[in-house]
Amino acid sequence: MKKGFESVYGELLDQNGFTLLKSKHPYFVRVIDNRVIQSISFVNEKEMDPTYEGFTICVGVNLMSTPMTDFDQTPVTLDNQASMIPMVSFLQSCKLYLSGYADIPAKASYFYPKGDGTALNDALLESQTKLMPFVLGFLDQYRTPESLITLHRSLVPYYRDVVILTDNVDAFLSKREAEFPKQFEELVSVMSGNPMMKPLFERKKKEALDSFQNEKQWFSDRKPDGKAYHEYMHNANETKDMNLRTLKKLGLTLQ
């Protein structure tokens, strides 16, 4: 699977500026202006029929100054779930939150008879043909931190960092203030209609309100005049320097 993925995806992704890292698990990665990291890899999947096996592609869109994927591990390990998105979740979020994408692929996972190298190669070719035009078109649209702010949080794992690093805290909090009353009303409606939730009703309401206030405070503290801003920026710059060193060791040529 590893060799097949590298072979089938390699030429196309190389033409689009991606480099296959010298890591234990195969990741194709490109870095834009030392600010945005875009990654493409795969993870194996199991089929209910034990005579079949499969895979899905995973995509990462992250900032250089946020914790980076562990490229020696598969995209679905616990640490990497914060930075890599399996294709099924990626496509669902695109359908829900993006407009102007008429041809979002419907198929996210590919299966083939276990041990059949020809069928595996055919499945990889089909996934590359069906998925990559959409994925690469998406990634080409979002090459800067400023462009990432327009995406939904489900498509940018470190979205809160994008908000801070692009100085969009006020706009983000204004949007959250507008969204929260409806979300809170829906929560109350669901709980009040469920007799099993009655003993927890007031506690859950308080937890939701407290969580919202804590979220607002966290972002406010990291505005340029906030008490945690300088510490945040110091840590972000240290993380960026460490990530740049790591990528160079893995064979990526950076500016």
Protein Blocks (a to p, Z undefined) as FASTA:
>chain_A
ZZmmmmmmmmmmmmnopacddbfbdcddddehhlaccdddddddddfblkbccddddddd
ddfkbccddfkbcfkbmklmmmpccfklmmmmmmmmpghiabgcfbfbdcddehiaklmm
mmmmmmmmmmmmmmmmmmmmmmcfklmmmpcfklmmklmmmmmmnopmmmmmmmmmmmmm
mmmmmmmmmmmmpmklmmmmmmmmmmmmmmmmmmmmmmmmmgmkbmklmmmmmmmmmmmm
mmmmmmmmnopacZZ
